[in-house]
Amino acid sequence: MRLFCRTVSYVTLFASLAAVFVAVTTNGSKRLSFFSLPSSPWTWTPTIAIPPSSSFSLPPFSANQSSPPNPKSALYPHFSNPKMQKVVDGLIKDLDAESLKRRGKPRDEKMEKIEASLARARALIREAIVNGSQQLPLHDADYIPQGEIYRSPSVFHRSYQLMESLFRIFVYEDGEPPLFHYGPCRDIYSLEGIFLGLIEKNTRFRTYNPDEAHVYFLPFSVVKILEHLFDPISRDKAVLERVIGDYVRIVSTKYPYWNRSLGADHLMLSCHDWGPRATWYVHQLYFTSIRALCNANTSEFFNPRKDVSFPEINLQTGDIAIVTGGLSPSNRTILAFFAGGYHGRIRPALFQHWKNKDSDIQVYEKLPGNLSYHEMMKKSKYCLCPSGHEVASPRIVEAIYAECVPVLISQDYILPFSDVLDWNSFSIQVSVSELPNLKKILMGISEGKHRKLHEAVKQVQRHFMINDPPKKYDVFHMIIHSIWLRRLNVKIYG
């Protein structure tokens, strides 16, 4: 089944809204700013007070709860790079000046209505947190999240239902394909085009009335900008600045929505390695807006408190009719398997220790012609998923499809949907320093533990499947839910 990604729409004009005053305390500071960001509602404190003059301020999140938050993911981190720090200082001054300028202006009743609905959603999710497992399952004919693959099944379920009933996304109609409203639907960047296509024809979440929207989507494709405009000889990356910068200038001039929040309720999405780089050229987009990225690398200033990590899925032919499944755990004769290019900082270490070293751990740079990549995954107990040039790897989802327990080998990577999914329940995480002991680590996992991991991988598959039309809890809905959580973290005052 091939999904048709391209949808084309054209502009309509909307009347300007009255200016609003946005006053939010950032991380306990007295400085006036636009928002304060936690990253996961599962860390919400039920008794937290939300006075009308402060933000929805919550504890920071770490995908690995035993690790301290990465300082680079602070809302406005302090950079050692003078150029980047100058940008941060300038943004803070702009936020202060804008907040002061808007004092005394008429209140934006439409914005206050939007924020009131989000406040009710936060309260209901807090209620689910308080009740926890004591809460009776909410009726859902399709699926009720249960089991250890979730951080909190009941809270996820409540949040998901609220998202379905409330969340609305406005897609700017400006721009024409192939740079806008169009993206790749095959190879490793496939989800960029698939999401663009699905959201534009979606009738549940997409709204054509911007006054009722919670989020405003900027439908540009980083892949297509580079494919059509990037010169591989001169390698002038400023093409991203020209296209994306011009687009933001157009929508911020034509519509009132960017300027009233300085982009805090705006969304971009990219699966390209240069997705984070592309946003740097519009500093509000980089520091303030919601960025949905496959390359969710905190060392490159991915901020898990406002940015969304979504998976990299390699659709080689563009066909979304993916065959899942594999051998039962007892019939999987290969301990661990990997085949892939020799690039990045992690894979050379993997090859050094295990390429052609052990028949139990089969590591290939180029798979022999008599072997099938997907069949090898289906008869392996563990599938090695090392980062390459960038932190994300399509092998993670390929392993889940093959019901092979993923072995995650990465650094500074925020895993997809880790707000709600407990990756420790269906994957193994191995650091680069542990690679020499890889076989010992995997052999030390009992058969019973492996069977449990295998069953969890089968259960989590539904959250990584691509469907057209989308089905509840599939990868499209999981991306939408991650965006919904980030919007809940933003409070804009009317």
N, C-alpha and C positions, 0 to 999 in steps of 0.2 A: 504494500500500500504506500503510495507516494503522496506526501502532503504538498499542496500548492501554497507556497509561502506568500506570493506577491499579492498585495491588495493596494489599490490606489485610491486616494481620496483627496479632495481639494478644499480650499479654505472658505470659511464663513466668518464674518466679523461679529464680535460681541462688544456690548457697551462696557465702558470702564467702570470699575467699582470705586467706591469711596476709599480713600487711603485709610490704612489701619495702623494702629500702634501695636508693635510686637515687643513685648517686654518679658524676657525669660531669664531666669538666673542660671548661669552655667556652672555646673559642678560645685555649687555652694558659694560661688563668688558673688559679690555684690554688683559686679559689672553687668550692665544691661546687654543682653544678647538675644538671639532668636530661639535657641533651644538648648536642652541638655539631653544627652543621649546615653541610656543604657543600651544593652544589645539584646537581652533576652527577658521576656516577661516571666520566665520561670524563676528569676531571681527577685521578682517583685516582693516587697515587704507589705503584707496585707494592711498593717496599721499605719502605713506612711501617710502623713498629712500633706494635702495638696492645697495650700492657701492660694487664693485667687491671684496673688501677685507673684507667684513663683512657678517654676517649671515642673514638669513631671520628672523629677529627679530620682533616679534609681541606681542601685549598685552596678558597677561595670561587670562585663561578662568575659569569661575566658572559655574557649571551646574545650580546653582541657581544664577541668575545674581544680586540678591539683597544681596548676601553674599560675603564677601571677600574671595580671594583664600586661600585654606588651605596651611599654610607654609610648611607642610610636603610634598607637591607636587612640591616644587621648584626643579629645575633641579638637583642640588646637595645640598640638604638640610643640615643644621647643626644639627647633632644628639646629644642628651644628652648622649646617650649610647657611651662610649669611643671606644668600638670595632667597631661599625658602622661608627663612625666619622673617625677612623683610615683608614677604607676602602675608604671613600670618599676622604680623603687627599691623599691617595696613588693613586687613580684614576686620580685626578687632576694633580699630578706630572707626571704620566704616559702619560697623554694627552699632557702635555707641552713637555715632552721629545720626544714623537713620532712626534709631529708637527715640532720640531726643526730638528730632524733627517731627515725628508723628504724634507727639503728645498734644492732646487737646483737639485732635481731628475727630470728625464724626466716626462713631463706632460702626464697624462693618457687621451688620446683622446676619448676612449670609455666612460669613466666616464663623461667627459665633454659633450659628446653628450647626455647622459642620463640626466644630470643636465640642459642642454639647453632646453630639452623637458619639464621638470618640471617647469622651469622658464616661458616658454610660457603659461603653464597651470595656473600658479599663476596669470599671467597678465590677462588672459581671465576671471578668477574668479573675480579678482578685477574689471574688466569692468562690470561684472554682478552686483557687489555690488554698483558701481557708478550709474548704470542705474536703479537698483531696480525694482519697480513695473512698471516703464515706459518702461521697455524692453518687446518687444513682445514675447509671448511664442514661444520657440523653437519647431520645429516640432518633434513629438514623437508619433508614431502610437499606442504605448502601453499605455502610461500614462504620464500625465504632472502634477507634484506636484502642488496642489493648496489648499488654505484654511489655517485656523488658526492652524492646527496641526504642521505646519512647522515654524521654525524661519524665514526663508526667502525662499519661494518656488522657485523663479527664480534662486537664487544663488545655491541652492541644485541641481536644474535641470541641470544647466550649469556644475557644478562640477561632477555630475553623468555621463553626456554625455562624458566629458573629460576622466573620469575614464574608461569608456567602450572602448574608442578609443585608449587610451595610456597605461594604467596600465598593467604591466607584473610582474608576481611572479615566481621565480625559486624555485622549491622544491628539496632540497637535496635528492638524491636517496640512500644514505648510510643508513645502518640499515635495520633490518628485523622485521616483525611482530613477536610477538604481541606488543612489546614495541614501535615500530616505524611503521609509515604508517598504523596505525590501532588504533581504539579507540572505546569506547562504543557508541552504537546507541539506547540505551534504558535507562530508568530511568532519573534522574535529570542531569546526565552528558552527555546526548545524543548528544548535539551539538558539543562536542569535536570530537567524531567519525564521525559525519555527515559532519562536515567541512573538516576533513582529506580526507574522501572519495570523496567529491564533488570537492575539489580543485585539487586532483590528476588526475581526469578524465576530468577536465575543459579544453576546447579548446580556450576560449576567453582570460582568464587571465594567465593561466599557460604557461610558456615558457621553452623550453628545452635548450635554449641558455642563459647561465648565463650572458653573456656580454651585453644583452639587458634588463636584469631584473632591476626593481626598488627596489624590496624587495626579500629577501632570507628566505625561510620558513624552520624552523627546525621541522621536522615532528615527534616529540616524543609525547607520551601520558602519562601525569602524572598519570591518572587513571590506565592505564595498568602497569606502573612501580610499583605502589603501590600494585595493585592486584596480580602481579606475584612475586614480590621480597620483599615486606614489611613483616616483621615478627611482627604479632600482639602482641606477648609476649615481645620481647625485644624492640619493637617500635623504632628501629634504623632508624632515618630519613636520615642518611648519605647515604642510598641507592640512594636517589635522587641526592646527590652530585656526587656519583660514576658514575651513568649512564649519567646524563646530562653533567657533567663536562668532562667525556671521549668523549661524542659525539661532544661537542664544540671543544675539542682538535683535534679530527680527522678532522672535516671539516675545521678548521683554519689552519691545517698543510697541508691538501691535496689540498685545494683551496685558492686563494688569497683574497676572498671577505670579509671574516670576518675581517682580519687584516687591510685591507685598510680603514675601517671605524670604527674599534674596535667594530663592532657589531651594529652600529647605524642604518643600513638599513636591519637588521635581525629581524625576527618575530618568536615568539612562541605563542601557543594558548592552553589554558586550562580552563576547567569549574570546575575542582576539587577545593575544599576549600583550598587545599595546593598549588594551582597554584602559588601564589606569593612567598610562602616559597621555592618552588622548584627552583626559579630563583636566590635566594640569593647566592647559592653556586657557581655561576659564576657571579662575580660582574659586569662585563660589561653587561651581560644579564639583570641583575636587574636594573641598573641605566641608561643604554644607549639604549638597544634594545627596539623594540616595543613589548609589552606584551598584548595580547588579552586575557582578563580574565572575567569570570562571577563574581568572587569575587573582584569587583572593589571598594575596601575599602580604602579611603584615609588615614584612621588611620593606615593602614598597608602599607602605602607608595605607593599605586596606584597613578600614576602620570598622570592626565588627559591630560597633554600637550604632552605626548608621548605614553601613553597606551590606549588600546581600551576596552571599556565595551561592552559586548554582553550578551544577555538574557539567563537565565536558563530556559530550556524547558523540562518538564518531559514527556517523551514518555514511558509510562509504559510497552508497548508491543513492542516498536520499530516501530509501524505503524505510518507513516507520513500522512495518509489520515484523517486529523483532521476535525471533524464536528464543524462548528462554528454557532453562532446564539443563540437566546434566546427569551424570551417574550418581547413584546413591553414595553416601559417605564410605560404606564398606567396599565399594567397587572402584574407588578412586585410587589408582595405583601410583600416581606421581605425588610426591610430597609437596613440591613447590615448583612453579613455572613462571618464566618471564621471557618475552622476546621483544626486542625494541632497539632503537638507535642508541649509539654511544655518544650521548651529549648531555649537557648540564653538569652540575657539580656532584650529584649523587650517584648516577649510573656508573661512572668510572670505578667507584669503590665497589659497587655490586659486581661488576665484571671482574675486577681484580681478585675478589675473594671466591667467586663461584662460577665463572664461565669455564666450562670444560673441566670442572673440578670434582663433581659429584653427580652420580646418576639420580640421586633422590631430589636434588635441586637443579633443575634443568634451566639454564640461563643461556639465551641465544641473542647474538646481535642481529643475525639474519637466520630466520627459520629455514631448515632444510626443505627442499621441494616436496619431499614425501610426507611431510607433516602438515596438519591443518591447525592453524592458530586457535580457532574456536574449539575444535575437538580436544586440543591439548588442555584448554581451560576447563572443559567439561569433565575431564578425567583427573584433574589435579585437586588436591585437598585445599591448597593455598595458592593464590595468585599474587605474585609480587607486583606492587604498584609504585615504583619509584618515580619521583618527579623528574622531568626532563629539563628543557630550557626554562619552563615555568612550573609553578607548584602543582597546578592541576594536571590530571592524567585521565584520559578516556578509559584506561584499563580498570579504573575503580568501578565504573558502571558496567563495563564488559564482564568483570568478575561477578558482579551481582546478577547479571543476566544469566551467566553460566552456573550460578549457585556454587561458586567457588569463593571461599572466604578471602576477602581482600587483605593483603599485608601492606599497610600504608607506610611508605618510607619517604618522608618529606620534612621540610623545615619551614616554619612560619606560615603554615597553610591552615586557613579556617575552613573546615570541611563543610560541604553543602548541607543546609537544613539542620545544622547542629544546634539550633535553638530548641528543636523538638526531638531530634533523633539522637539516641545514645549510641554513638559509633562503637564504643567498647563492647557492645552486646553482639555486634555482627562483623567485626573486623579486628585485626591485630595491628598494633602500631609498633614499629621498630625504628629506632634511631640509627643514624649513619654509623655511630660508634659501635653499635651492636651487630653490625653486619658480619663480622668474623664469627660470631656465635649464632648466626641465623638458624642453622640446622639444629643446634642444641635447643634453641628457644622453641622452634616448631615441634620438635620431637618431644619436648617437655609438656606439650598440651595433650591431655588425655583424650581417648576416643570419645568419652562421654561429653567432654567440653567441646570437641570438634563438632559432634552431632548437634549440640545446642547452638553453636555458631552457625552451622549450616542451615538449621531451621529458621534462625533469625534472618539470614540472608534471603531465604525464600519469602519470608514475611515482608521484608522491606522493599522487595522488587516493585510493588505497586507504586511506590513513591518516585520511581525513576523511569516509569514507562511513559512513552509518548503516544498520545491518542489524538485522532482527528475525527469527530469532535472530541474535546477533552473529556476525561472521566474524573469523577471526584477523587481527590487525593493523589492524582497522578503528578508527573513532574511539572506540568504547567500550573496546576493548582498549588503545588508546593512552592514554586517561585512566587506566585501571587501571595501566598500566605507569609512568606518571608518579607515581602514588600509591605504587607499589612502590618506586621510587627514593627517595622522601622517607622511607619507612619504613626503608629500608636506612641512612639517615643518622642514625637514632636508636638509641641504645644504652641500654637500661634494665637496670639491674643488680638481680638477685634477692637 
